[in-house]
Amino acid sequence: MKSGLITAATLLALFAFFNPQTLFSPPHLPLSKDHLHAAQILHVTGALGPESLVFDAQGGGPYTGVADGRILKWEGEDRGWTQFAVTTSNRSDCVRPFAPELEHICGRPLGLKFDKKSGDLYIADAYLGLKVVGPTGGLATEVVTEAEGQPLHFTNDMDISEDEDVIYFTDSSTMFQRRQFMLVLLSGDKSGRLMKYNKSTKEVTVLLRGLAFPNGVALSKDGSFLLVAETTTFRILQLWLHGPKAGQVNTFAVVPGFPDNVRRNSEGHFWVALHAKGSPFAKWISSNPWAGKAMLKLGLNVKQLHSSIAGGKPHAAAVKLSDKGEILEVLEDIEGKTLKFISEVEERDGKLWIASVLMPFIGIYGL
């Protein structure tokens, strides 16, 4: 009772000092172009939440993982989406497009990457760990389920170094699972890890630990460094892999919202998808774990918690960074007319292919 009164008093004090609309509204971003509403929509029929997008070596696809545990492939207008792979054979109950309570059974594929040498598709399944399936698809097999004796709880994203036969991947939390992502954000959880899997030796190495919701992963064009999105802190971390700075970690960029996946384009620049822009309230909550924990005690449901952190108004925002971490471009759908809650931006052949962990479609925007 006492803690509830303290929580209520804290939040009331905030409302007293700030205009609620200003406090919760997504901010205006410098250099922003409100163009993403012009994106073409490609519906993912009978599915929800195409979180990551990838094309095979022949240009086929995109392939995407959806909320019911399947990996789908776009076969063109005539054939539409077909099932390419699954991460578990235990799928008798996996019949609804969205059933969070079954994710640990059906699987929830997040980050996807093709191995260009073998044609194999690697899958970061939030519940089942790192998986792989051959070029013809089917049932994926187990690659990594634990590191240092600690099970993967929230496998999220990856990138593959073809030169070194290594996969870099994130485990967003060792305490919470994907369907508890709001707890990761609000509790101040810093149990996330960045790991390396050597495909030749089958060895898993923890490279970074104590991370606040590590998410998207992307290698630099020359392979000298790796970027990791730390969602809670709005930061993109840079881990140097080679050269005189090898092993050093620094802040590559601070982005104006919650970063999800990071993807490199052919020029060596990086697109960062923002799940939502950071309102003053979101920034304050994210940097004050005690406030987030107090908010959790209010008894709000996941949708209410998400709405308060995401600014209430659905929108879409993506940031393009140089290989030095400078913001080169900001693209938005400010009103959320077409795109919302984007999770990945993949640049290919003059187009941006835009994914969302919550929507039943992907967007295609011509540059």
C-alpha positions in Angstrom: 0.0 0.0 0.0 2.7 2.4 1.0 4.8 1.8 -2.1 1.6 2.3 -4.3 1.0 5.7 -2.7 4.6 6.7 -3.3 4.4 5.6 -6.9 1.1 7.6 -7.4 2.6 10.6 -5.7 5.7 10.5 -7.9 3.7 10.3 -11.1 1.3 13.0 -10.0 4.3 15.3 -9.3 5.5 14.7 -12.9 2.1 15.7 -14.3 2.2 18.8 -12.1 5.4 20.1 -13.5 5.0 19.1 -17.1 2.3 19.3 -19.8 1.2 15.7 -20.2 1.0 16.1 -23.9 4.6 17.4 -24.1 5.7 14.8 -21.6 4.5 11.8 -23.5 4.5 13.0 -27.1 7.2 11.7 -29.5 9.6 14.6 -30.1 10.3 16.4 -33.4 13.6 15.1 -34.8 16.2 17.4 -36.5 16.8 16.6 -40.2 13.7 14.5 -40.3 11.8 13.8 -43.6 8.2 12.7 -43.1 8.3 10.5 -46.1 7.7 6.9 -44.9 3.9 7.2 -45.2 4.5 6.9 -49.0 5.8 3.3 -48.5 4.1 0.5 -50.4 2.5 -2.1 -48.1 3.1 -5.8 -48.6 0.6 -7.7 -46.3 1.8 -10.9 -44.6 -1.4 -12.8 -45.1 -2.6 -14.7 -42.0 0.4 -13.7 -39.9 1.7 -10.9 -37.7 5.0 -9.3 -36.7 7.6 -9.8 -39.5 10.5 -8.7 -37.3 13.5 -9.2 -39.6 13.9 -9.4 -43.3 16.6 -11.2 -45.4 17.3 -12.1 -49.0 19.1 -15.2 -50.2 22.2 -15.2 -52.4 20.1 -15.4 -55.6 18.1 -12.4 -54.5 15.1 -14.4 -53.5 12.7 -13.3 -50.8 12.5 -11.5 -48.6 12.3 -14.1 -45.9 10.8 -13.1 -42.6 10.0 -14.7 -39.2 6.4 -14.1 -37.8 4.8 -14.3 -34.4 3.4 -17.8 -34.8 6.9 -19.3 -35.1 7.2 -19.7 -38.9 9.7 -18.3 -41.4 8.0 -17.2 -44.5 9.3 -16.5 -48.0 7.9 -14.0 -50.5 7.5 -15.8 -53.8 6.1 -12.9 -55.8 2.6 -11.7 -56.6 1.5 -15.0 -58.1 2.4 -17.3 -55.2 2.6 -14.8 -52.4 4.0 -15.9 -49.0 5.0 -19.6 -48.6 6.2 -21.4 -45.5 10.0 -21.9 -45.7 11.0 -23.1 -42.2 10.0 -23.6 -38.6 12.1 -23.7 -35.4 10.2 -26.5 -33.7 8.2 -29.5 -34.7 5.8 -29.1 -31.8 3.3 -27.0 -33.7 -0.1 -28.6 -33.1 -1.3 -25.6 -31.1 0.4 -23.0 -33.2 -2.6 -22.0 -35.2 -3.2 -18.3 -34.2 -1.3 -15.4 -35.8 -0.6 -13.9 -32.3 -0.5 -16.0 -29.1 2.3 -14.7 -26.7 1.5 -17.4 -24.2 2.5 -20.1 -26.7 5.7 -18.4 -28.0 7.9 -20.7 -25.9 6.3 -23.7 -27.6 5.9 -22.4 -31.1 9.1 -20.4 -31.2 9.5 -16.7 -32.1 12.1 -16.1 -34.8 13.6 -12.7 -34.6 16.9 -11.9 -36.4 17.7 -13.8 -39.6 20.9 -14.1 -41.6 22.0 -16.2 -44.6 25.5 -17.7 -44.6 26.6 -16.7 -48.1 29.0 -19.7 -48.4 26.7 -22.5 -47.4 23.3 -20.9 -48.2 22.1 -21.9 -44.7 19.7 -19.6 -42.9 20.6 -18.8 -39.3 17.7 -17.9 -37.0 17.7 -16.2 -33.7 14.7 -17.7 -32.0 13.8 -15.7 -28.9 13.0 -18.8 -26.9 14.8 -21.7 -28.6 18.2 -20.1 -29.2 20.3 -19.9 -32.3 19.0 -22.3 -35.0 20.0 -23.1 -38.6 18.1 -24.5 -41.6 19.4 -25.5 -45.0 18.8 -23.7 -48.3 15.7 -25.7 -49.0 14.1 -24.9 -45.6 12.2 -27.2 -43.4 12.8 -27.9 -39.7 15.6 -25.9 -38.2 18.2 -27.6 -36.0 19.8 -26.5 -32.8 23.1 -24.5 -32.9 23.4 -22.7 -29.5 21.1 -22.8 -26.5 23.4 -21.7 -23.7 26.6 -19.8 -22.9 28.8 -20.4 -19.9 26.2 -22.8 -18.6 23.5 -20.2 -18.6 20.6 -20.8 -21.0 19.7 -18.2 -23.6 16.5 -16.5 -22.5 15.9 -13.9 -25.2 18.0 -14.6 -28.3 17.5 -11.5 -30.5 19.7 -10.7 -33.4 22.9 -11.6 -35.2 25.4 -10.9 -37.9 27.8 -13.3 -39.6 31.5 -12.8 -40.4 32.0 -14.8 -43.6 35.8 -14.3 -43.4 36.1 -15.7 -39.9 33.3 -18.2 -39.9 31.9 -16.5 -36.8 28.4 -15.5 -35.8 27.9 -12.6 -33.4 24.5 -12.6 -31.6 22.7 -11.1 -28.6 20.8 -12.5 -25.7 18.7 -9.5 -24.6 18.2 -10.7 -21.0 19.1 -13.7 -18.8 16.1 -12.9 -16.5 13.2 -12.1 -18.8 11.8 -13.6 -22.0 10.6 -11.9 -25.1 7.0 -11.5 -24.1 8.3 -9.7 -20.9 10.1 -7.1 -23.0 8.5 -4.3 -21.0 10.0 -5.7 -17.8 13.4 -5.6 -19.4 12.9 -1.9 -20.3 11.3 -0.8 -17.0 13.1 -2.8 -14.4 16.6 -1.6 -15.2 17.7 -5.1 -16.2 21.3 -5.2 -17.3 21.8 -8.9 -17.7 22.0 -8.9 -21.5 24.9 -10.4 -23.4 26.8 -10.3 -26.7 28.2 -13.6 -27.8 30.4 -15.1 -30.5 29.8 -18.5 -32.0 32.7 -20.1 -33.9 31.2 -22.4 -36.6 34.4 -24.5 -36.9 35.1 -25.2 -33.2 31.4 -24.9 -32.1 32.7 -22.7 -29.2 30.6 -19.9 -27.7 32.3 -17.0 -26.2 30.7 -14.2 -24.2 32.2 -10.9 -25.4 30.1 -8.4 -23.5 27.9 -8.8 -20.5 25.9 -6.4 -18.2 24.1 -4.8 -21.2 20.7 -3.1 -21.0 18.5 -4.8 -23.6 21.1 -5.6 -26.3 19.3 -5.9 -29.6 20.4 -5.4 -33.2 23.9 -6.5 -34.4 25.8 -5.3 -37.4 29.4 -5.7 -38.6 31.3 -2.9 -40.2 32.0 -3.2 -43.9 35.7 -4.0 -43.3 34.9 -6.2 -40.3 37.0 -4.1 -37.9 34.1 -3.4 -35.5 30.7 -4.6 -34.5 27.7 -2.5 -33.6 25.2 -3.5 -30.9 22.0 -1.6 -30.2 21.3 -1.2 -26.5 17.6 -0.5 -26.5 17.0 0.8 -23.0 19.8 3.4 -23.2 19.1 4.7 -26.8 22.7 3.8 -27.5 24.5 2.1 -30.3 27.6 0.5 -28.9 30.8 -0.1 -30.9 33.0 -3.1 -30.1 36.4 -3.1 -31.9 37.3 -6.5 -33.1 40.6 -5.9 -34.9 43.3 -3.3 -35.0 44.9 -1.2 -32.2 41.5 -0.7 -30.5 40.6 -4.4 -30.5 38.5 -5.3 -27.4 37.6 -1.7 -26.7 33.9 -0.6 -26.3 32.6 2.9 -26.9 29.3 4.7 -27.7 29.1 4.8 -31.5 25.9 6.9 -31.5 23.0 8.0 -29.3 19.8 7.8 -31.3 16.5 9.6 -30.6 14.5 6.6 -29.5 14.5 2.9 -28.8 16.8 1.2 -31.3 15.8 -2.3 -32.6 17.8 -3.9 -35.4 20.8 -2.4 -37.1 21.6 -3.2 -40.8 24.5 -2.1 -42.9 24.0 -1.0 -46.5 26.4 -1.5 -49.5 28.1 1.8 -48.8 29.0 0.8 -45.2 26.4 3.0 -43.6 23.9 1.7 -41.0 20.2 1.9 -40.8 18.8 1.9 -37.3 15.1 1.1 -36.9 13.5 2.9 -33.9 10.7 1.0 -32.3 9.5 4.4 -31.0 11.0 7.8 -30.5 12.0 8.8 -27.1 9.5 11.1 -25.4 10.7 13.1 -22.3 8.8 10.6 -20.2 10.4 7.6 -21.9 13.9 9.0 -21.5 13.3 9.7 -17.8 11.9 6.3 -17.1 14.7 4.6 -19.0 17.4 6.4 -17.1 15.8 5.9 -13.7 15.2 2.2 -12.9 13.5 3.1 -9.6 10.9 5.0 -11.6 10.4 2.1 -14.0 10.0 -0.3 -11.1 7.5 2.0 -9.5 5.5 2.2 -12.7 5.3 -1.6 -12.8 3.6 -1.6 -9.4 0.7 0.5 -10.8 -0.9 -2.7 -12.2 -1.0 -1.5 -15.8 -1.3 -4.2 -18.5 1.4 -4.6 -21.3 -0.6 -2.5 -23.8 -0.9 0.4 -21.3 2.8 0.2 -20.4 3.8 0.0 -24.0 1.6 3.0 -24.9 3.1 5.2 -22.2 6.7 4.4 -23.3 6.0 4.5 -27.0 4.5 8.0 -26.8 0.8 7.0 -27.1 0.7 7.8 -30.8 1.9 5.0 -33.2 4.6 6.2 -35.5 7.7 5.1 -37.5 11.2 6.4 -37.5 14.5 5.2 -39.0 18.0 6.8 -38.6 20.9 6.4 -41.1 24.3 6.5 -39.5 27.7 6.9 -41.2 30.6 4.5 -40.4 31.7 7.2 -37.9 28.4 7.3 -36.0 27.1 10.6 -37.5 23.4 10.9 -38.3 23.1 11.2 -42.1 19.4 10.9 -42.5 16.1 10.6 -40.6 13.0 9.1 -42.2 9.7 9.1 -40.5 6.0 8.4 -40.8 5.2 10.9 -38.0 1.4 10.3 -38.0 1.7 6.5 -38.4 -0.4 6.7 -41.5 1.3 3.7 -43.1 4.1 2.4 -40.9 4.3 1.9 -37.2 6.7 0.4 -34.6 9.4 -0.6 -37.1 12.0 -3.2 -36.2 14.3 -3.3 -39.1 15.3 -1.4 -42.3 17.0 -3.3 -45.0 18.4 -1.3 -47.9 18.5 -3.1 -51.2 18.6 -2.0 -54.9 17.4 1.5 -54.2 14.6 0.5 -51.8 14.1 0.2 -48.1 12.4 -2.9 -46.9 10.9 -2.1 -43.6 9.8 -4.7 -41.0 7.7 -4.4 -37.8 7.5 -6.7 -34.8 3.8 -5.8 -34.3 2.2 -5.1 -37.7 0.8 -7.6 -40.2 2.8 -6.3 -43.1 6.1 -5.0 -44.3 6.8 -1.6 -46.0 8.7 -0.9 -49.2 10.0 2.6 -49.6 11.8 3.8 -52.8 14.8 6.0 -52.2 
